Amino acid sequence: MSNDQVLAFETDCHLFKDCGFPAPSEWSFIFEPLFTIGSFEVNKPMALVFLSTVIICGFFWAAFAKPKVVPGKLQLVAEVLYDFVRRGIARETMGKKGEPYVPLLVTLFFFVWIMNIWAIIPFAQFPATSIIAYPAALALIVWSTYMYLTFKTNGLVGGIRNLCVPSGLPKGIYVILTPIEFISAVFIRPLTLTVRLFANMFAGHLLLLVFIIGSWYTLGTVVGTFYSATSLVMTLLLTVFEMFIQALQAYVFTVLTASYISQALEEAH
């Protein structure tokens, strides 16, 4: 990382000291390797994704390894969280046919949420989902599941009809609608699933960085201290708002996954 890519609070750069505001940019999302395993380099986002996996697996294993009829505190919390996805997403979106897919939806919801929430955790302070590769990988899993279930349920011809030939419309409109539906199902859905999550976390992280850096940069004078305090208040408010967005994006990602699976399980007409 070059000298012009150092954050304000890592230097003595302040307002009125002949140095410009070191605004965050693309380098805020580029990290040097923390360590290497052979030729495989592990950077901060990769480490956070690994920790997210460990936390989720560890939490649910600890909660349900020895389940009890009268649950303890940890089991009770895990059951409430699991039931939230089961009833609030799977049942609401898919009905009873969604029951076999609850584990997938639970995994996606909590994995996305934990990766998002790293943005406000001290020392981590980076949402792994602001690196587009991770939302893209999750969207690929959803898309693969969606396509597999579509053709497994309906066969080849029925699957194609399910994807791009909606029933109950005038025949003439299919000339226009069929290619649009095909492009939407095969290309647009995984793309929007990826970009929606990535863009929200990317923008949220940039916004927090602007005000965090601003709090440090404007220190040094009486007037600057007032600006710094204002920027700090905005940072705290944005952090609370970001907590809401992090949970909302995990919810939206999971609801859309449930919706796509539900459509895949519908029989073509």
C-alpha positions in Angstrom: 0.0 0.0 0.0 1.5 3.3 -1.1 1.8 6.4 1.1 -1.2 8.1 -0.6 -3.3 5.1 0.4 -2.8 5.4 4.2 -5.9 6.3 6.2 -6.1 9.6 8.0 -5.9 8.2 11.5 -2.7 6.4 10.5 -0.9 9.7 9.8 -0.7 13.2 11.3 -2.9 14.6 8.6 -5.5 17.0 9.9 -7.5 19.9 8.6 -5.6 23.2 8.0 -2.2 21.3 7.9 -1.7 21.5 4.1 -2.8 17.9 3.5 -5.9 16.8 1.6 -8.7 14.6 3.0 -7.5 11.0 2.3 -10.9 9.8 1.0 -11.4 6.0 0.8 -11.2 4.5 -2.6 -10.8 1.1 -4.3 -7.7 0.5 -2.2 -9.9 0.4 0.9 -11.0 -3.1 -0.4 -7.6 -4.4 -1.3 -5.7 -6.3 1.4 -2.2 -7.7 1.7 -2.0 -11.4 2.7 -2.2 -12.1 6.4 -0.4 -15.4 5.9 0.3 -18.0 3.3 -0.3 -21.8 3.3 2.1 -23.1 0.7 1.3 -21.0 -2.4 -2.2 -20.1 -1.1 -2.5 -16.5 0.3 -5.1 -15.7 3.0 -6.1 -12.1 3.3 -8.5 -10.3 5.7 -11.8 -10.9 3.8 -10.9 -14.6 3.4 -10.2 -14.9 7.1 -13.5 -13.3 7.9 -15.4 -15.7 5.7 -13.6 -18.6 7.4 -14.5 -17.2 10.8 -18.1 -16.7 9.8 -18.3 -20.4 8.8 -16.7 -21.4 12.1 -19.0 -19.2 14.2 -22.2 -20.5 12.5 -21.2 -24.2 12.6 -19.9 -23.9 16.1 -23.0 -22.1 17.4 -25.6 -24.5 15.9 -23.5 -27.6 16.8 -23.2 -26.4 20.4 -26.9 -25.6 20.6 -28.1 -28.9 19.0 -25.4 -31.5 19.7 -27.3 -32.7 22.8 -30.9 -31.3 22.3 -33.2 -31.4 25.3 -37.0 -31.5 25.6 -36.7 -28.5 27.9 -34.1 -26.4 26.0 -31.4 -24.5 27.7 -30.6 -20.9 26.9 -28.3 -21.6 24.0 -30.7 -24.2 22.5 -33.6 -21.8 23.0 -31.9 -19.0 21.2 -30.9 -21.3 18.3 -34.4 -22.7 18.0 -35.9 -19.1 17.9 -33.4 -18.2 15.1 -34.0 -21.3 13.2 -37.8 -21.0 13.6 -37.6 -17.4 12.3 -36.2 -18.5 9.0 -38.5 -21.6 8.9 -41.7 -19.8 9.6 -41.0 -16.3 8.5 -39.3 -17.1 5.2 -39.7 -20.8 4.1 -43.3 -21.2 5.2 -44.4 -17.7 4.1 -42.8 -18.0 0.7 -43.1 -21.8 -0.1 -45.7 -23.2 2.2 -45.2 -26.8 3.4 -43.2 -27.8 0.3 -40.4 -25.6 1.6 -39.7 -27.7 4.6 -36.8 -29.8 3.0 -35.0 -26.5 2.1 -35.1 -24.9 5.5 -31.5 -25.9 6.3 -30.3 -24.3 3.1 -32.2 -21.1 3.8 -31.0 -21.0 7.5 -27.4 -21.4 6.3 -27.7 -18.7 3.7 -29.4 -16.2 6.0 -26.9 -16.5 8.9 -23.9 -16.8 6.6 -24.8 -13.6 4.8 -25.7 -11.8 8.0 -22.5 -12.7 9.8 -20.4 -11.7 6.8 -22.2 -8.4 6.7 -22.0 -7.7 10.4 -18.2 -7.8 10.4 -18.4 -4.2 9.1 -19.2 -2.9 12.6 -17.1 -5.3 14.7 -14.0 -3.7 16.2 -10.7 -4.7 14.6 -12.5 -6.5 11.7 -14.5 -3.5 10.5 -15.0 -4.8 7.0 -18.0 -6.6 5.5 -16.8 -9.6 3.5 -19.7 -9.3 1.2 -18.4 -6.0 -0.1 -16.0 -8.1 -2.1 -18.1 -9.1 -5.1 -16.7 -12.6 -5.3 -18.5 -13.8 -2.2 -22.0 -12.6 -3.1 -21.3 -14.1 -6.6 -20.4 -17.5 -5.1 -23.5 -17.5 -3.0 -25.7 -16.5 -6.0 -24.1 -19.3 -8.0 -25.1 -21.8 -5.3 -28.7 -20.4 -5.4 -28.8 -20.4 -9.2 -27.5 -24.0 -9.4 -30.0 -25.2 -6.9 -32.8 -23.3 -8.7 -31.9 -24.8 -12.1 -31.4 -28.3 -10.7 -34.8 -28.3 -9.0 -36.5 -26.8 -12.1 -35.4 -29.6 -14.4 -35.6 -32.4 -11.7 -39.3 -31.5 -11.0 -40.4 -30.8 -14.6 -38.0 -32.6 -16.9 -36.2 -31.0 -19.8 -39.2 -29.7 -21.8 -41.3 -28.9 -18.7 -38.3 -27.2 -17.1 -37.8 -24.9 -20.1 -41.6 -24.1 -20.0 -41.3 -23.4 -16.3 -38.4 -21.0 -16.9 -39.6 -19.0 -19.9 -43.2 -19.8 -20.9 -45.7 -18.4 -18.4 -49.1 -20.0 -18.7 -52.5 -18.2 -19.3 -51.3 -15.5 -21.7 -52.3 -14.8 -25.4 -50.1 -16.9 -27.8 -48.9 -13.9 -29.7 -47.2 -12.4 -26.7 -44.9 -15.4 -26.2 -42.7 -14.3 -29.2 -41.6 -11.3 -27.1 -42.1 -12.7 -23.5 -40.3 -16.0 -23.9 -36.8 -14.7 -24.6 -37.2 -12.0 -22.0 -38.2 -14.6 -19.4 -35.3 -16.8 -20.4 -32.7 -14.0 -20.0 -34.3 -13.0 -16.7 -34.2 -16.5 -15.2 -30.8 -17.6 -16.5 -28.8 -14.4 -16.4 -30.6 -11.5 -14.7 -31.6 -13.2 -11.4 -28.2 -14.4 -10.4 -26.7 -11.1 -11.4 -29.2 -9.0 -9.4 -28.8 -11.3 -6.5 -25.1 -10.7 -6.5 -25.1 -7.0 -7.2 -27.9 -6.1 -4.6 -25.9 -7.6 -1.7 -22.5 -6.4 -2.9 -23.6 -2.9 -3.7 -25.3 -2.3 -0.4 -22.4 -3.5 1.6 -19.8 -1.8 -0.6 -21.6 1.6 -0.3 -22.2 1.2 3.4 -18.6 0.5 4.1 -17.5 3.5 2.0 -19.9 5.8 3.8 -18.7 4.7 7.3 -15.1 5.1 6.2 -15.8 8.7 5.0 -17.2 9.8 8.4 -14.7 7.8 10.5 -11.8 9.3 8.6 -13.5 12.7 8.7 -13.7 12.5 12.5 -9.9 12.2 12.7 -9.1 14.6 9.9 -11.0 17.5 11.3 -9.4 17.3 14.7 -6.7 19.8 15.7 -8.5 23.1 16.1 -11.5 24.4 18.0 -13.6 24.6 14.9 -12.2 21.3 13.7 -13.2 19.6 17.0 -16.8 20.7 16.4 -16.7 19.2 12.9 -15.1 16.1 14.3 -17.8 15.6 17.0 -20.4 16.1 14.3 -18.8 13.5 12.1 -18.5 11.1 15.0 -22.2 11.4 15.8 -22.9 10.7 12.1 -20.7 7.6 12.3 -22.6 6.3 15.3 -26.0 6.9 13.6 -24.8 5.3 10.3 -23.5 2.3 12.3 -27.0 1.8 13.7 -28.5 2.2 10.3 -25.9 -0.2 8.8 -26.9 -2.8 11.4 -30.5 -2.7 10.0 -29.2 -2.9 6.4 -27.0 -5.9 7.2 -29.9 -7.9 8.6 -32.2 -6.7 5.8 -29.9 -7.7 3.0 -29.5 -11.2 4.6 -33.3 -11.4 4.8 -33.8 -10.2 1.2 -31.2 -12.6 -0.1 -32.9 -15.6 1.6 -36.4 -14.6 0.6 -35.4 -14.3 -3.0 -33.7 -17.7 -2.8 -37.0 -19.2 -1.3 -39.0 -17.5 -4.1 -36.8 -19.0 -6.8 -36.9 -22.5 -5.3 -40.7 -22.2 -5.0 -41.0 -21.3 -8.7 -38.7 -24.3 -9.5 -41.0 -26.7 -7.7 -44.1 -25.5 -9.6 -45.2 -27.8 -12.4 -45.1 -26.4 -15.8 -48.5 -26.0 -17.6 
